[in-house]
Amino acid sequence: MLLPWPIKILADSVLANEPLPWIVARPLGSLSQNRFALLGLVIAATLAIALLTDLLGVANNYVNTKIDMSMVLDFRSDLFQHAQRLSLSFHDQRRSGMLIYVVNSMADAVSRITMTIPPLAQSLITLVGMFWITYRMDHRLALISLLIVPLLYYSVGYYIKHIQGRLLEVKTMEGETLSIIHEAMSMLRVIVAFGREPYEYQRFRAQGERARDARVKVTLRQTLFAMTVNLTTALGTAMVLGFGAYRALQGRLTIGQLLVVMAYVAGVYKPLQAISTTVGSLQDQIINLRMAFGVLNTEPEIKEAPDAVSIQHAQGRVTFEAVDFSYAGRVDTLKDISFEAHPGQSIALVGPTGAGKTTLVSLMPRFYDASNGRILLDGADIRSLTLKSL
């Protein structure tokens, strides 16, 4: 708010014959009548204000970066830890690449949204302060400057309504692209052995092109929104400048006062523009947050009983009692399985691929839970044991 005043004093009191504002003239005393001394003070004040602004900017950037990175790490760690707790059935039904994409790329959404609150509050306070000063100097110009507010409000509302669905679509496509990379790299030996490199390349390329086209369309809409906000504030500036110049020609405003009013009107529009742009850019982070909480809010299917006990020492007697299990979309993978394996005894599980041998063994450490029946370890139901000890 102080930046325009050295220019005003230079234009009115150094280059013209207007008296200094009393709040400046009183501390200066006799120096207020010396134009060369005032010129030196104007230069010094301009440099001091610029230095103070830069120092505050450095301190602000340091604090914000420290808080931002700490929040990102905490939220990303929570996402990673929660992803490990989710059952294997969750991971069987979802591509690992998409989960990697969410944990690595969406975890900064909370910090980004949180860190926009101080700048938004600062912009709001600046907006009120700038408008109040402008209104005190010339209420007509101040009111004219607010004529663009309804247009900005409508533009932001329209943008928010139409951009969120497209952003979600784009990010899903980008996650699918990462899934293809992850799957190909993890199965590279098989791909090379069967000569499937061209097929995997074409699959990756086709998905990448779809994601690219969708991202270009979204970016175009984001650019058009930014252009609309800039043109709207430019229209307001033009109206204020035209009316202000007209009042200056009538002698109701000095050149210095007009310069100060224009600077403060620009100060009104800058936070307005910042608020509009920030609300627009927040849509990207809101979609990121929605995808991150989609993982974080997923309840683990395998839950530990409140009164679960730890295994102190297991003898190794395993009993299956009428155990049934089905995968999603595949019924009766295991049906009415009953047997008992004593410590030291060898039991052979024989069957073709897909018969359920691995699934049966996976039920014992509770990678999955049986849909019916019980599995006992040394006579104790495994659901009564803690997952970590099991």
C-alpha positions as CSV (number, residue, x, y, z in Angstrom):
1,M,0.0,0.0,0.0
2,L,3.0,2.4,0.5
3,L,4.4,1.9,-3.0
4,P,2.4,4.6,-4.9
5,W,3.0,7.3,-2.4
6,P,6.6,8.2,-3.3
7,I,5.3,8.6,-6.9
8,K,2.5,10.9,-5.7
9,I,4.9,13.0,-3.7
10,L,7.3,13.2,-6.7
11,A,4.5,14.3,-9.1
12,D,2.7,16.7,-6.8
13,S,5.2,18.1,-4.3
14,V,8.6,17.9,-6.1
15,L,7.6,18.5,-9.7
16,A,4.5,20.6,-8.9
17,N,3.6,23.0,-6.1
18,E,1.1,20.9,-4.1
19,P,1.7,20.8,-0.3
20,L,2.9,17.5,1.2
21,P,0.4,15.4,3.1
22,W,0.4,16.5,6.8
23,I,1.5,13.1,8.0
24,V,4.7,13.4,5.9
25,A,5.2,17.2,6.3
26,R,5.1,17.2,10.1
27,P,8.1,14.9,10.7
28,L,10.1,16.5,7.9
29,G,9.8,20.1,9.3
30,S,11.7,22.6,7.2
31,L,12.9,19.9,4.8
32,S,9.4,19.7,3.4
33,Q,10.1,23.1,1.6
34,N,13.3,21.8,-0.1
35,R,12.5,20.1,-3.4
36,F,16.0,18.6,-3.8
37,A,15.8,17.1,-0.3
38,L,12.3,15.8,-1.0
39,L,13.6,14.2,-4.2
40,G,16.3,12.4,-2.3
41,L,13.8,11.2,0.3
42,V,11.5,10.0,-2.5
43,I,14.3,7.9,-4.0
44,A,15.4,6.6,-0.6
45,A,11.8,5.7,0.3
46,T,11.3,3.9,-3.0
47,L,14.4,1.8,-2.4
48,A,13.5,1.1,1.3
49,I,9.9,0.0,0.4
50,A,11.3,-2.3,-2.4
51,L,13.9,-3.8,0.0
52,L,11.3,-4.4,2.7
53,T,9.0,-6.0,0.2
54,D,11.8,-8.4,-1.0
55,L,12.8,-9.3,2.6
56,L,9.3,-10.1,3.6
57,G,9.0,-12.1,0.4
58,V,12.1,-14.2,1.2
59,A,10.8,-14.9,4.7
60,N,7.4,-15.8,3.4
61,N,8.8,-18.2,0.8
62,Y,11.0,-19.9,3.4
63,V,8.2,-20.4,5.9
64,N,5.7,-21.5,3.2
65,T,8.1,-24.0,1.6
66,K,8.9,-25.5,5.0
67,I,5.3,-26.0,5.9
68,D,4.3,-27.1,2.4
69,M,6.9,-29.8,2.2
70,S,6.3,-31.1,5.7
71,M,2.5,-31.4,5.0
72,V,3.2,-33.2,1.7
73,L,5.5,-35.7,3.4
74,D,3.1,-36.4,6.2
75,F,0.1,-36.9,3.9
76,R,2.1,-39.0,1.4
77,S,3.4,-41.2,4.3
78,D,-0.2,-41.7,5.5
79,L,-1.3,-42.7,2.0
80,F,1.5,-45.1,1.6
81,Q,1.0,-46.7,5.0
82,H,-2.8,-47.0,4.4
83,A,-2.2,-48.6,1.0
84,Q,-0.1,-51.3,2.7
85,R,-2.9,-52.0,5.1
86,L,-5.4,-52.6,2.4
87,S,-6.2,-56.3,1.6
88,L,-4.8,-58.1,-1.4
89,S,-8.4,-58.2,-2.9
90,F,-8.2,-54.4,-3.1
91,H,-4.9,-54.6,-4.9
92,D,-6.1,-57.4,-7.1
93,Q,-9.0,-55.2,-8.5
94,R,-6.9,-52.1,-9.0
95,R,-3.8,-51.4,-11.1
96,S,-0.7,-50.7,-9.1
97,G,0.4,-47.9,-11.4
98,M,-2.8,-45.9,-10.6
99,L,-2.1,-46.3,-6.8
100,I,1.5,-45.2,-7.3
101,Y,0.2,-42.2,-9.3
102,V,-2.1,-41.2,-6.4
103,V,0.4,-41.6,-3.6
104,N,3.2,-39.9,-5.5
105,S,1.4,-37.1,-7.4
106,M,-1.8,-36.4,-5.4
107,A,-0.3,-36.2,-1.9
108,D,0.5,-32.5,-2.3
109,A,-3.2,-31.5,-2.7
110,V,-3.8,-31.0,1.0
111,S,-0.8,-28.7,1.4
112,R,-1.5,-26.8,-1.8
113,I,-5.1,-26.1,-0.7
114,T,-4.1,-25.2,2.8
115,M,-1.3,-23.0,1.6
116,T,-3.7,-21.0,-0.5
117,I,-5.6,-19.8,2.5
118,P,-3.0,-17.2,3.7
119,P,-2.6,-15.7,0.2
120,L,-6.4,-15.7,-0.3
121,A,-6.9,-14.0,3.1
122,Q,-4.1,-11.5,2.3
123,S,-5.7,-10.8,-1.1
124,L,-9.1,-10.2,0.6
125,I,-7.6,-7.9,3.2
126,T,-5.6,-6.0,0.5
127,L,-8.8,-5.7,-1.6
128,V,-10.7,-4.2,1.3
129,G,-7.9,-1.8,2.2
130,M,-7.2,-0.7,-1.4
131,F,-10.9,-0.1,-2.0
132,W,-11.3,1.9,1.2
133,I,-8.4,4.2,0.3
134,T,-9.7,4.6,-3.3
135,Y,-13.2,5.3,-2.0
136,R,-11.8,8.0,0.4
137,M,-9.9,9.6,-2.5
138,D,-12.7,9.4,-5.1
139,H,-15.8,7.4,-4.4
140,R,-17.1,7.5,-8.0
141,L,-13.9,5.9,-9.3
142,A,-14.0,3.3,-6.5
143,L,-17.5,2.3,-7.3
144,I,-16.8,2.1,-11.1
145,S,-13.9,-0.2,-10.3
146,L,-16.4,-2.7,-8.8
147,L,-18.6,-3.0,-11.9
148,I,-16.6,-6.0,-13.1
149,V,-17.1,-8.0,-9.9
150,P,-20.4,-9.7,-11.1
151,L,-18.7,-10.7,-14.4
152,L,-15.8,-12.2,-12.5
153,Y,-18.2,-14.1,-10.2
154,Y,-20.1,-15.6,-13.1
155,S,-16.9,-16.5,-14.9
156,V,-15.4,-18.3,-11.9
157,G,-18.7,-20.2,-11.2
158,Y,-19.0,-21.3,-14.9
159,Y,-15.4,-22.5,-14.9
160,I,-15.7,-24.5,-11.7
161,K,-18.9,-26.2,-12.9
162,H,-17.4,-27.4,-16.2
163,I,-13.8,-28.1,-15.4
164,Q,-13.9,-30.6,-12.6
165,G,-15.2,-33.6,-14.6
166,R,-12.6,-33.0,-17.4
167,L,-9.8,-32.7,-14.9
168,L,-10.8,-36.1,-13.3
169,E,-10.9,-37.7,-16.7
170,V,-7.4,-36.4,-17.6
171,K,-5.9,-37.5,-14.4
172,T,-7.4,-41.0,-14.7
173,M,-5.9,-41.2,-18.2
174,E,-2.5,-40.1,-16.9
175,G,-2.7,-42.7,-14.1
176,E,-3.5,-45.4,-16.7
177,T,-0.4,-44.4,-18.6
178,L,1.7,-44.9,-15.5
179,S,0.0,-48.2,-14.9
180,I,1.1,-49.5,-18.4
181,I,4.7,-48.4,-17.6
182,H,4.7,-50.2,-14.2
183,E,3.2,-53.4,-15.6
184,A,5.7,-53.5,-18.5
185,M,8.7,-52.9,-16.4
186,S,7.7,-55.5,-13.8
187,M,7.0,-58.1,-16.5
188,L,9.9,-57.1,-18.8
189,R,11.5,-60.6,-18.9
190,V,8.2,-62.1,-20.1
191,I,7.7,-59.3,-22.6
192,V,11.2,-59.7,-24.1
193,A,10.9,-63.6,-24.1
194,F,7.7,-63.5,-26.2
195,G,8.7,-60.6,-28.4
196,R,5.9,-58.4,-27.2
197,E,7.8,-55.1,-27.1
198,P,6.0,-53.6,-30.2
199,Y,2.6,-54.5,-28.7
200,E,3.5,-52.9,-25.3
201,Y,4.9,-49.8,-27.1
202,Q,1.7,-49.4,-29.2
203,R,-0.4,-49.8,-26.1
204,F,1.6,-47.2,-24.2
205,R,1.7,-44.8,-27.2
206,A,-2.1,-45.0,-27.8
207,Q,-2.9,-44.4,-24.1
208,G,-0.4,-41.5,-24.0
209,E,-1.9,-39.9,-27.1
210,R,-5.4,-40.0,-25.5
211,A,-4.1,-38.5,-22.3
212,R,-2.2,-35.8,-24.2
213,D,-5.2,-34.8,-26.2
214,A,-7.4,-34.6,-23.1
215,R,-4.8,-32.6,-21.3
216,V,-4.4,-30.1,-24.2
217,K,-8.2,-29.5,-24.2
218,V,-8.2,-28.9,-20.4
219,T,-5.2,-26.6,-20.7
220,L,-7.0,-24.6,-23.4
221,R,-10.0,-24.1,-21.2
222,Q,-7.7,-23.1,-18.3
223,T,-6.0,-20.6,-20.5
224,L,-9.3,-19.2,-21.8
225,F,-10.4,-18.7,-18.2
226,A,-7.2,-16.9,-17.3
227,M,-7.7,-14.7,-20.4
228,T,-11.3,-13.9,-19.4
229,V,-10.2,-12.8,-16.0
230,N,-7.4,-10.6,-17.4
231,L,-9.7,-9.0,-20.0
232,T,-12.3,-8.4,-17.4
233,T,-9.8,-6.5,-15.1
234,A,-8.4,-4.7,-18.2
235,L,-12.0,-3.5,-19.0
236,G,-12.4,-2.2,-15.4
237,T,-9.0,-0.4,-15.6
238,A,-10.0,1.2,-18.9
239,M,-13.3,2.5,-17.4
240,V,-11.6,3.9,-14.3
241,L,-8.8,5.5,-16.4
242,G,-11.3,7.1,-18.8
243,F,-13.5,8.5,-16.0
244,G,-10.4,9.5,-13.9
245,A,-8.9,11.4,-16.9
246,Y,-12.2,13.2,-17.5
247,R,-12.3,14.4,-13.8
248,A,-8.6,15.4,-14.1
249,L,-9.5,17.5,-17.2
250,Q,-12.2,19.2,-15.1
251,G,-9.7,20.0,-12.4
252,R,-11.3,17.8,-9.8
253,L,-8.2,15.6,-9.6
254,T,-4.5,16.4,-9.7
255,I,-2.2,14.4,-11.9
256,G,-0.5,13.0,-8.7
257,Q,-3.9,12.0,-7.3
258,L,-4.9,10.3,-10.5
259,L,-1.7,8.3,-10.5
260,V,-2.3,7.3,-6.9
261,V,-5.9,6.4,-7.6
262,M,-4.9,4.3,-10.7
263,A,-2.2,2.5,-8.6
264,Y,-4.8,1.7,-5.9
265,V,-7.4,0.6,-8.5
266,A,-4.7,-1.7,-9.8
267,G,-4.2,-2.8,-6.2
268,V,-7.9,-3.5,-6.1
269,Y,-7.8,-5.6,-9.3
270,K,-4.7,-7.5,-8.4
271,P,-6.2,-9.3,-5.4
272,L,-9.5,-9.7,-7.3
273,Q,-7.6,-11.3,-10.1
274,A,-5.5,-13.4,-7.7
275,I,-8.7,-14.6,-5.9
276,S,-10.3,-15.6,-9.2
277,T,-7.2,-17.3,-10.6
278,T,-6.6,-19.1,-7.3
279,V,-10.2,-20.4,-7.1
280,G,-9.8,-21.6,-10.7
281,S,-6.4,-23.3,-10.1
282,L,-7.7,-24.9,-6.9
283,Q,-10.0,-27.1,-9.0
284,D,-6.9,-29.1,-10.0
285,Q,-6.0,-29.7,-6.4
286,I,-9.6,-30.5,-5.4
287,I,-9.6,-33.3,-8.0
288,N,-6.2,-34.5,-6.6
289,L,-7.6,-34.5,-3.1
290,R,-10.7,-36.4,-4.2
291,M,-8.5,-39.1,-5.7
292,A,-6.2,-39.2,-2.7
293,F,-9.1,-39.5,-0.2
294,G,-10.6,-42.2,-2.5
295,V,-7.7,-44.4,-1.4
296,L,-7.5,-43.1,2.2
297,N,-11.2,-43.6,2.9
298,T,-11.1,-47.2,1.7
299,E,-11.7,-49.4,4.6
300,P,-9.4,-52.5,4.8
301,E,-11.4,-55.6,4.3
302,I,-9.1,-57.6,6.6
303,K,-9.7,-56.2,10.1
304,E,-8.2,-57.3,13.4
305,A,-10.6,-58.3,16.2
306,P,-10.6,-55.8,19.1
307,D,-9.6,-58.6,21.5
308,A,-7.1,-60.3,19.2
309,V,-4.1,-61.9,20.9
310,S,-0.5,-62.3,19.7
311,I,0.9,-65.7,18.9
312,Q,3.6,-66.5,21.5
313,H,4.8,-69.8,20.0
314,A,3.1,-71.8,17.3
315,Q,3.3,-75.6,17.2
316,G,2.1,-75.5,13.6
317,R,-1.2,-77.5,13.6
318,V,-3.3,-76.1,10.8
319,T,-7.0,-77.0,10.4
320,F,-9.4,-76.0,7.6
321,E,-13.1,-76.6,8.5
322,A,-15.6,-76.3,5.6
323,V,-13.8,-73.3,4.1
324,D,-15.3,-71.5,1.1
325,F,-13.8,-68.6,-0.8
326,S,-14.7,-66.7,-4.0
327,Y,-13.0,-63.9,-5.8
328,A,-15.0,-60.9,-7.1
329,G,-16.5,-62.1,-10.4
330,R,-15.3,-65.6,-9.9
331,V,-17.4,-67.8,-7.6
332,D,-16.4,-71.0,-5.8
333,T,-12.7,-70.7,-6.1
334,L,-12.6,-72.9,-3.0
335,K,-15.7,-74.8,-1.7
336,D,-16.1,-76.9,1.4
337,I,-12.4,-77.5,1.9
338,S,-11.6,-79.4,5.1
339,F,-8.3,-81.0,6.2
340,E,-5.8,-80.9,9.0
341,A,-2.0,-80.7,8.9
342,H,-0.1,-81.7,12.0
343,P,3.3,-80.4,12.9
344,G,6.0,-82.1,10.8
345,Q,3.4,-83.6,8.4
346,S,3.6,-82.9,4.7
347,I,0.3,-82.2,2.8
348,A,0.3,-82.1,-1.0
349,L,-2.0,-79.7,-2.7
350,V,-2.5,-80.9,-6.3
351,G,-4.4,-79.3,-9.1
352,P,-4.2,-77.5,-12.4
353,T,-3.4,-73.8,-12.8
354,G,-6.3,-71.8,-11.3
355,A,-7.5,-74.6,-9.1
356,G,-7.0,-72.5,-6.0
357,K,-3.7,-73.9,-4.5
358,T,-2.1,-70.5,-4.0
359,T,-5.4,-69.0,-2.8
360,L,-5.8,-71.7,-0.1
361,V,-2.3,-71.0,1.3
362,S,-3.0,-67.2,1.1
363,L,-5.9,-67.7,3.5
364,M,-3.7,-68.8,6.3
365,P,-1.9,-65.4,6.8
366,R,-5.2,-63.7,6.1
367,F,-4.2,-62.1,2.8
368,Y,-7.9,-62.9,2.2
369,D,-10.7,-64.0,4.5
370,A,-12.7,-67.1,3.9
371,S,-16.4,-66.4,3.1
372,N,-17.5,-69.5,5.1
373,G,-15.9,-71.9,7.5
374,R,-12.9,-71.5,9.8
375,I,-9.1,-71.8,9.7
376,L,-7.5,-72.8,12.9
377,L,-3.9,-72.5,14.1
378,D,-3.2,-74.8,17.1
379,G,-6.9,-74.9,17.7
380,A,-7.4,-71.1,17.7
381,D,-9.3,-69.3,15.0
382,I,-6.9,-67.2,13.0
383,R,-9.3,-64.3,13.1
384,S,-8.7,-64.2,16.9
385,L,-5.0,-63.6,16.4
386,T,-3.3,-60.3,15.6
387,L,-2.4,-59.8,12.0
388,K,1.2,-58.9,12.7
389,S,1.9,-62.0,14.8
390,L,0.1,-64.2,12.3
